[in-house]
Amino acid sequence: MFRDSKRSEGKRQNRLPFRFEMLERRNVLAAGAVDPDFGDNGVVLVDFYERLDSANSVAIQDDGMIVVAGQANNPIALNRSRAEMAVARLDANGEPDLDFGEEGFALINFGDEIRGGGGGRIAASLAFQLDGKILVLGDDPPDSQFGLLRFNLIRLNSDGTSDLDFNGSGMVLSDQFTGNDLLVQPNGKIIVVGESQGEFGSQFFIGRINEDGSFDEDFDDDGMVFTETNSAFGGAVAVTQQSDGKIVAAGFAETDAS
């Protein structure tokens, strides 16, 4: 293979050679096509307890590892299960990372406690701290049938074990609000958003947490901001940050259809 480059210098013309290289054969996938080299023909099934499991959030580490968070249903008794926050880490080919948790999987539970409202623990979102530790945000069942879900923020070491240096227990818990999304700011502080119930109905909740798991008292004095939605149901479900550092939260609020 060569390229012609004709340069006129009077009547003189030169043909310059172009380097020939053998090219590696590659399959180019059409946009949106399933990648057959990932997992089993493009699909990875993660089964914790051979029951209904679900994934709610996914993120890619700097080294290309894939981290997925959701819930797994633990069959604690006949015809009864307890949902637990679940995290899996896969390599770029979809294989479980055996250096993470137990054979690639980590379950986050709180002993055998069953809260009065039933339901289960759900991991809604995850993010990485600057040191590679993994933050998992989710909810716990309410204390009663009509109670509010409980906010859970968990931190895992890079190997999937609980980081007990985070808030002294590896977790931040609160009955005041729920958690739906989070982000890590460039300074390492953690922004969490969710919903709460106030005097006049539901509220947007935005909180800022220090790297050690304590609420940042430089953020609205106590680390928490509550904004009324003027509706029975509403809250923040997503958060991002502008280039100037301002925080943008999005969510929902019930309106009167009439």
N, C-alpha and C positions, 0 to 999 in steps of 0.2 A: 504494500500500500504506500502511495506517495502523494505528495502535494506539489503542484507546479507553481512556481513563483517566477514570473518572467520580469526581468529587470532590464530595461533598454539602456545600454551604454554604447551609443553609436549603433553599430550593427550587431553588437554582442548581446546574447541572451544566456542566462544561467538557469539551470534547473536545480532547485534546492531540495535535498531529500527530506522526507518526514519519517520519523522513527516509527517502526512497526512493532506493536506489542500484541501478544496473545491476550484476549479478553476472557474474563471469567464468565461462564454461563450463569445468567440470573433470570429468575422468573419475576416478571413485573405484574403485580396484582392490579386489577382494575379498582378504581376508587370505590370503597364500601364493600369489597369482596372479603370473605372470611380468609384469614391467613392460615393455610393448612399446616404451617410449621409451628403453630402455637397450640400446645396441649394436644388434644385428640381432634385433628382436623379443624382447628380453630376454636375449640371449646374446652374449658376446664371446669370440671364439676368438683366442688369441695363439699364433703359430707362429714359433719362432726358426729352426729348421733343416729344417722340413718333415719332422720325425720326432716320435717320442713325447715330448711335454713334459708336465710335471705341475706343479700349483700346490699348495703345502702351507700357506701362511699369507697372510692378508690383513689390512690395517689401513687406517683412514681418517685422512688428515691433517686438521689444523684447517681448511684451506681447502676441504675436501670432496674432494680428490684421493684416488684409490684406489690403494694400492700392494700388489702381489701378488708373492710370492716362491716359488720352487720350483726346478725343474731343467729344463735343455734338453739334448738329445743332439746333440753336434757330430759329424758324419760325417767323422772324420779319415782314414778309409781304407775300402776296399771291405769291406762287411759288418762294419764295426767302428766304434763310436762312443765318444765320451768325454762323460760327463755333466758339465755345468757348472752352477754356481749361477746362477740367472736371476732378474731383478727387472724388473717392468713397472709403469709408472704410467699410470693412465687418469683422464680427467676424469669428472665425475658422470654424463655420458651414455654412458660406455664408450669414448670415443675416446682413442687413445694421446696422451699429453702430449709434444709434440714438443720441449719444453724439457728433457726428461729423457733422459739417455743418448743412444742413437742412435735417433731417431724414436720415443721412448717406452720403449725397452728397454735394459737393461744386463746384460751377461754378466760373471760373475766367474770368472776362470780363473787358473791358476798356470803359464802357459806350456804347453809340450807334454808336461809330465811325466805319465807313466802309472805309478801306484804298483802294486807287485807283486800286491796282492790283487784287482785288478780293480774292478768296480763303478763308482760315480760319485760326484760331489760333489752334495750335496743341501742346499738351503736349507730348514730345518725351521721357522723362526720369524723374525719381524721385529718391530722396535719403533722408535719415534722418540725421539731425544734432545730435550732441552728447546730446543735451538737449531734443530731441524728436520732435523738429520742422521739418516740411516737406518742402523740396526744390523740386520745379517743374520746369523743364527746357523745353522750347519749342520755337516756332516761331510764328511770326505775318505775315500777308500778306504784300507784298511789296507796296511801294507808287505808283508804276506804273506797267504796264503790264510786263515790262522787268526788273523791279527792283529786288533787293535782299530781301529775307525774313528778318524780324527784330528779333533779339535775345531777348528772354524774360526769365528771371530767377525770379521766384516767391517764396516767403516764406510764409508758412501757420503756424499758431499756431497749437498745437496738437488737438484743437477742430475744425479745419477747417476754422477759420477766418483768414483774411490777417494780417500778422505781420507788422505793420507800422513802427516798429523800424528797419526794414531791408532796408537800403539805404534811409530812410526817407519816403518811399512810399509803402513798401512791395514788391518792384520789382526792377530789374535792366534791363534796356532796352538799345539796341544799334542797329544802322543801319549799323554798320561796318561788322558784321558777323552774322552767324546763330548758333544755339545750338543744338547738337545732343545727347550728353551724359555728365554725370557728376559723380563725386565721392567726398566724404568728407574724407579728410586726418585725421589721428589720432590727429593732432593739431587743428582740427576744420576748417581749410581752405578748400575752395571749388575749385576743378578743373573742368573746363568746356571745352568741345571741340566741334568743328564744322567746318564751312567753310567760306571762304571770297573770294573776288575778288581782285587780285592785278594787278600790271602793266603788268605782263606777263601771266595772266590767274588766275586759281583758286588756293587757298591756304589752307593748313591745318591751323586751328586756335586752339591754346591752351591758356587758360587763368586761372589765379588764383585769387580768390576773397576772401577777408577777411570775417569773420563772420558777420560783420556789413553791408556787401553789397558793400563795396568799393573795387576797384581793388588793388591787393597787389603789391606795387611798388618795393618790394624786389625780385619780379619775373620778370626778364628781364627789369627792370627799370620802366615799366608802367603796369605790370600785364598781358601782352599779348605777345604771340609768334606767328609769321606767317611764314609758310614754303611753298615755291613755290612747286607746283606739276608739273609745266611745261606742263599743259594740260588745256583745256577749262573747263572741269568739274572735280571736285574732292574735297575732304575734309575729315576730321576726323569724324568717326561715333561711335567710342567706345574708352573708356579709362580705364586703370587700373594702379595700382602702385606696383612696386617691393618691396621686403622686405627691400632693402636699401634706399627706398624713391624715387627712380627714377620713372619718369612717362612714361608710354608706351601708345601711341595712335595708333589706327588702322583706316584705311579708304580706300578710293578709288581714282583712277585717271584715266582719259580716256587715252587710248593709240591708236596709229595708227595701225589699223588692217592689213595694208599692210606691 
